[in-house]
Amino acid sequence: MIAINDAFMIESAIYLILKKHFRTHPAYVDFIELFHEVTWQTELGQLCDLITAPEDDVNLDNFDMTKYTFIVFERCRVSPSKSQLACFHIFHTHSFPVQ
């Protein structure tokens, strides 16, 4: 249970950091939406893994090419490099107003 709580705390920290450093940035909402999407897609990929092969009852007969393709697609759709590029793009397409 501690590991589950740790995961929630790390996810919450992401949004606290975004709020602290980017709240006034014109693309703040875009950053929040990006991180929500990345979190969702990561959790979906993890769920697919867990459903296909539960730790207490691994049955490879439940595993087929369709499930494999789906898991690979979900896991690769949100690679760290894609997330970094999306953040870079969002940040540089919006600029802070000059004061």
N, C-alpha and C positions, 0 to 999 in steps of 0.2 A: 504493500500500500504506500510505502514511503516513496517508491520510485514513481508511482502514478502522481502523487502530490508534487514531486520534483518536476515532472514533465509539465504540469499545469503552471508551476511557478516560473519555469523558464519561458513558456509561451507568454505568460503575463508580462514578464520582464521585457520582452520584445516590444510590446505596445507601450510600456512605460518609457522605454528609451526613445521610441519614435515620438511620443508626446513631448518629452523633455527637449529633444534636439530639433524637431521638425514641425512643431505645432503651427508655427507662423509661415511655414513654407507653403507656397501655392499648391504644391502637389501632395500635401499631407494626406488627403483622403485617398489619393492614388496609392500612396505607400501602404496605408492601412488595408486597402482592398487587396493589394498584391500579397501582403503577408497573410491575410485571411485565406486567400486562394491557395497559397503554397501550403499552409497548414492543413487545409481540407484535403488537398491532393495527396499529401504525405500520409495522412491518417487513412485515407481510402486505400492506398497501396499497402499499408500495414495491415488493415483489416482483411484485404484479399489474401495476404500471406497466412494470417491466422486462421481464416476460414478454410483454406485449402489444406493446411497441415497443422491441426491443433497439436500442441506440445504433448498432450497426454494420449493422443490417439492418431498417430501418423498412419494414414492409409493412402498410399500412392495411387490406388485405383480411382480416387476422387480427383486426381490431378490429370488434366488433359491439355491439349495444345491450345484450346480456346482460353482456358484459365491462365495458362502460361503467358499467352500473348497479352491478355488483359493486364496481368500483373506487371509484365515488362513495360507495357505502354504507360501505366499509371506511375511506375517508379521512375521511368526515364523522362516523363513529361515535366517533372519539376526537379531538374538537376540544379545543383548549387550555381553552376555557371549561368544557366538561364535566369535564375533569380537575380544574380548579380547584374547581369546585363539589363534586365528589366528595371532594377533600381537605378542604374546608371542612366538609362534612357529617360526615366521619369524625372530624375533630378536635373538633368541637363536640358530638358525641354521646357522646364519651368525655371524661372530665375527669381531671385529675391528682388523686391523693389529697392531701388536706390534711394537712400534717405539723405 
